[in-house]
């Protein structure tokens, strides 16, 4: 889609822009209920559907929470750590690093990943910087932003972001050749700025999770199965609460007691609670001289309910691809280290797939930023590389051992940056190591030069090495 800039006053929207904004706003409002439901499950604020069977009316306001959806999403997100961006050909990456640092990209990326896993998608918008500043890269929640997508070209055709600032509703309409900023005034929209970039594409990207060929929008990790199991487990917890109120204390019975047993010294009837908590219950013989019989029913055992919750935890673990102990389930036989690693394999593989999909969005965002900065897109032959932390979170010892073996086998050079990366060092640590290597190499080269000069001075008429270093004649007419 290629839009032409309307020949209209600055403070008006064209008919096409008004129509497009209305359609995008309708799409945004249509999706909001589903997104807010996912957000409620993530925050533990969902309303549990009452089946109307075992919960008495007096306790229907009781709210029980199990944070399994949040645990599953955050467990996966913690494996997605973006560390650096650079040119894949090894050329100077200072321009990319400047853009990333000025936009706090590494910290903001973790928030974007969390939203993409929770809502199924996240949006990334790119715009011009102000007064010579680097281009702006912002991550936007799908609660506030939506786009129209061309499946054939795999590009956005238009996008809209809504926000409320100082009580005024602000709409940002992204078009292929410009970005329009408008404020809601008296039920209409008044344009207050236009960023005419003339890129020919909409500077908005979608970071989608769990895409399919028929569904490019993305799906949340909080699936209908996860929501259903969460509701069921919450109802079990509520059942335990109800049982604690009604059956937690053993019910007692008295056979053959007279009415005076339930009266105080003044002959007033005791309340049921006073009768129940009485430490010593004095009972008289009846008129036949028989002693009343006192007994108690068996107290309610909640172990049956807890076993059902453990079953739900195991089912939920398979849905979220996490080890059962992450959700609080513990068996009588603790899992071995190998069993725990095996249980993590599914989530590690899921994290690797997320890294591959999310990397494409980060690379495209940086390319758009360079386009805004330089006025032309980067060459397609130059590929941007994103550096991520190993999602398997191996120990430092295991990473170092693997790197050492590759060096010993001659597969990798001992002084290369790849070895440092495989050993688990962060980007900043790798830079410091490389700087120390250069400094050490310079000191070593200086020492070798002094030794060679000293050897020459001993074997010829050359002056001492200290004089040569100070700038004296080397005896051959050279300074």
N, C-alpha and C positions, 0 to 999 in steps of 0.2 A: 504494500500500500504506500503510495507517494502522495502526500497532501501538499497543496499549494498554499502559500501564505496569503490569507485574504487581504484584499485592498480595503480594509475597514479601519475606522478609528481604533486606537489602542485599547480603549476601555469598553470594547464590545466583543461579544462572541459571535462568530458567524453561525448561520443556520446549521451547517454541518457539524460545527463544534458543539453547539447546544444539543443537537440530536445525539451525538456520540457521548457527550457527558451524561445525558439522561439514561442511555443504555448501560453505560458502565456503572452508574450509581445503582441501577436496578439489580445488576449482577452482584454488586458488592453487598447490598442488603439481603439478597436471596441467599447468599452463602454464609451470612453472619451467624444465623442460628446454629448451623452445624458446627461452626468454628467455636462458638461460645460453649456448646455442649462438650466439645473436646477439651476446652480450657477448664471447664468445671471438673471433669474427671482428673485432669492433671493436678489441679489444686485441691482435690478432695472435697469439692463443694457440690457435687451432684446430688440430686434428690432421688433417694432410693424408692423404687416403686413398691408400694405396700400391696401384698397379695390379699389382705383382708381376712386372714385365717388365724394366725397365731399371735398377732400383735393386738393387745387390747386398746380401745380408744384412748385411754389415759396416757399411753406411752407412744402414740403415733408421732408425737413431736420429737421423740428421741432420735438423734442423728449419730450414726456410727460411721467411721471413716477407715478405709484401708488404702494406703498410698501406693498400691502396686503399680498402677499406670505411671505414676511419677518416677518410681524406682526404676522401672524398665526403660523409660525414655532417657533419664539422666545417666543410667549405667551405660547406654550406648553412646550418648553424647560425650561422656568423659573420655572415650577412646578417639575422639575426633579433634586433634590438636593441630591447627595450622601454625607452622613455625616460621616459614620464610617463603618469599617469592623471588625468582631469578630467571635469567635467560638460560635456556637449556644448552646453548652453545658455549657457555662459560664466559661470555663477554660481560663488560661492566654492567652491573645491575643497580647502580646507585639511583637511577631515575625511577625504577620500580619500587625500590625501598623507600624513596622519598614519598611516593604516593601512598604506599601502605602505611607508613608511620604517621603521616599527616592525618590520615583517616582512622587511626587507631584500629587498623583492619584486623589484627590478630585477636584482640579482645572482642571486637564486635562480631567477628566470624563465629565465635563460640555461641553467642546469642542467636545468630542466624541459624546455626545448625540445630539448636534446641527448638526453635520455632518450626523449622522444617520437619523435624521428627514429630512434633506435637500436632501441628495443623496439617501436615502433608506437603506444605510449600512455604516458601519465603521469597520475597522480592528484593531485588537489588537495583537501585537507581543510580545513574551517573549524571553529573552535571558540571557546569563550569565553576571554577573557583572565582573568588572575588579579589580584585586588585592584584592580579598576578599570583595568587595562591594556587597550590596544586588543585587539580579537579576533585570534586566531592564524590565519594562513594558512600551511599547510605543503605542500610538494610531496613526493609519495611515489613511490618507484620501484615499478613493477609486479612486481619481484622480491619485494616485501614486502606488496603490497596488491592486492586484487581487489574487484569489486563485481558485484551482480546488477542488470540493466538492464531497464527497461520501455520497449520500443521505441515503443509507441503514445504514451505520455506524455513520452518522452525524458527520463526521470528515473531516478535510482538508487533501488532498493527496499531495498537493504541493502549494506553494505560491511564489509570486514575488513582490518585491518592487523596484521601480526605483526612482532615484533622481539625481540631478546635484550638484556637490560640487566642487567649484573652477574651473568651466568650464569643469569638467570631469564627464561623465555619470557613475553613480554607480548602479549596480544591486545586489540585495540581494535575493538569491534563497534559500527558506526554504524547506527542505526535512525531512522525518521522522527521520533520524539519524544524520543529520548535517545541518548546515547553511553555505552556500557558498557565499563569498563576491567577486565580480568581477568588474573590471573597463573596460570601452570600450577603446581599443587602436588600432588605425589603422583599424577601421572597424570590429575588433574582440573583444573577451572578454578575459581578463587576470585575473586570480584568484589571489588575494593577501592575502586571509585569509580563513580558514575553522574552524568553531566551531563544533567539533565533540561531540555532547551531547548524542547520542545513546538513546534518549527517546523512539523511536519507533513510535512517532506521530509528526506531524508538529506543532511547537509551535506558531501557528497563529490561531486566533479566529475571527469570523465574528459577529458583532453586527448589526443584521438586524431589520428593522422596517417594520411593516405591512406584515409579512410573510403569505404565504399560503402553503398548502401541495404541490401544483404544482409549487410553486415559493418560494424557500428558500433564494433567493438573497435579497429580501426586496424591498419595494416601498417607494418612497418619499411622504411626506405630500403635496408637490407641485404637485398635480395630473393634468392630462390633463384638467379636469373641471376648476381647479383653474387658469391654464394658459389661458384658453379660456376667462374666465370672466375678468381676468386682462387685456387682450388685448382689449376686448370690452370697458371696463371702460376707458382705456387710449385713445381709439379712441374718446370717448365722450368728454374727456378733450381736446383733440386736436380740436374737433369740436367747443368747446367753444372758444378756442384761435383763430381759423379762424374767427368765428363770431365777436370776439372782434376787429379783424383787419379790417373787411369789413363792419360790420353792427353795431358795438358798438355805434358809434355816429350817430345821426339821419340824414338821407339823406334829403337835402333841394331841393326845386324846385322854379324857378322864371318864371312866365308867362308874356309875353309882355314887356320884358326888351330890351333895345337897346344895341348895341355892346359896347358903351362907358362905360357901367356899369362894364365891365370886363377889363378896361384899367386904367393905372395909370395916374398921372398928365401929364406925357410926351407923352401919347398916346400909351405906350407900353402895350401889353397884360399881364395881371396878370396871375401868375400860379394858378393852381386849388387849391393848398393848401392856397395861400394868399387870394384867394376869399372866401374859406370856413371858415377860422378862423377870418375873418374880424369882429370886434365887431360891427361896424356901417356900414351898407350897404346903401349908398345914391343912390337912383334911380330917374331918371327924368321921367316926363310924356312922353308918346309917341306922335307921330305926331297928333293923334286924341284927345290928352288931357287926355287919360286914364292912371291911375296909375297901374304899373305892380303888379301882384299878387305874393306874397311870401308865401311859406308854407313848411312843413317838413313831411316826412313820419314817421310812428311810428317806434321807435327804436326797435332793436332786443331784445327779452326777453329771457335770458338764463335759466329761471326757468324750462322750459321743459327738457333741457339737465340735469340739476341738479337732477330732479326727476328720470330720468333714471339711473343716477349714484347711487342714493339712493337705487333704486331697485337692482342694481348690488351688492351693499354693503350687502343687506339682503340675497341675494342668496349666496354670498361669505361667510357670517357668518355661514350659514348652512353647507357649504362645509368644513370649517376650524374648526367647532365646537366651535366657540367663540360667545360672545354676540355681537349684531350689533353695540353697542356703541364703542366697541374696534376698529372697522374699521371706525369710524367717523360718523356713522349714528345716528341721534337723531330725535326722533319723537316729536310731539307737547306735548304729555303727558309723562313726565319722568317716567322711569321704577321704580317700587318699589324695596325695598331690596330683597323681596322674589322672584320677577321676575328675578332680576340679579343673585341670587343664582341658580335659576332653569336654567337660560341660561348657567351657568358655569358647570352644572352637566355633560354634554356630554364631555367637555374637561377634567374634573376631572377623569371621567371614562377612557378616552383615556390615560391620564397620568398614571393611575394605571396599565393599561395593559403594557405600555412602561416600567414601573418600574419592572414588573415581567419578561419581556423578557430581559431587559438590566442587571438585577441582575444576571441572569445565566451566562452572558458573564464575568462580573466582578468576580464572584466566580471561574469560570474556569481559568481565568487569574491568580488569586492568587494561585490556586492549582498548576498550571504550574510553577509559581515562586518558590513555596516551593519545588517542584520537582528539579528545577535547583539548589536550595540552599543546600538541604539535600542529593541529590543523589538518592532519592526514593520518590514516590508519597505519599501524606498523606493518612491515612486510609479512606476508603470510608464511614465508619460509622461516621466519624467526619464531620459535615456539617458547612460550612462557611456561615455566615449571613451578609447581607448588610443592613445598616440602612439608611433610606431615610427620608427626610422632608415630612410632610403631604402635598400631592399635592392639597388638598382642601384649604390650607392656612386659617384655622380657626383663630379666634382671640385668644389671650392668655386667656381672660376671659372664653371663651367657652371651651377651652381645660382644663383649671384648674377646671371648674365646673364639667366636665365629670369625671376627675380623682378623685375629692373629692367624688362624688356620688358612684363610684366604691369602694372606700375605706370604706365609710360609710356602704355600703351593704355587706362588708366582702368579696368581690370578690378578692381584691388586698390588700397586706400588705402595711401599711402606709409608711414603711421605705424601700420599694423595689425600684429597679431601673426602673421597668416598669412604676410606677406612675410618676416618673420624666420625662420619655420619653413621656408619654401621656399628661403631662402638657405643652409640647412644648419646653422643655429645650434642648439645643444642647448637643452633646457628651462631649465637654469640660466643659460645665456648670454642667452636671451630675457628672463628675469626681470630680469637686470641691466640690459639695454638699456631695458626699460620703466621701471625705477626711475630710470635716468639721464635718460630723456625727461621723467618727471614732475619731477625735480629741475631740469632745464633750463627746463621750462615755468614752474616757480615763480619761478626767478631772472628770467626774461624778463618775467613778469607784474609782479614787484616793480619792475623797471626802468621799465616802462611807467607804473606808478602814480606813480613819482617824477617822471617827465617831465610827466605831466598836472598834478600838483600844482604843479610849478614854473611851468608855463604859466599856471595859474589865479592864482598869487601875483603874477605880473607884470601881469596884466590887471585885477586888482581889489585890494581892500584886505586880501587874505588874508595871513596871516603866512608866513614862509618854510616850505618843504616840510619841512625838518628838524624844525621845531617841531611841525608837524602829526603827523609820524611819532612824535615823542616824546610825543604825547598832548595837545598844546595845543589851544586853541579855534581852529576854522577860520574864525572871523569871522562865522559864520552861526548861532552858538549850538550847533554840533555839536562833539563831541569827536573 
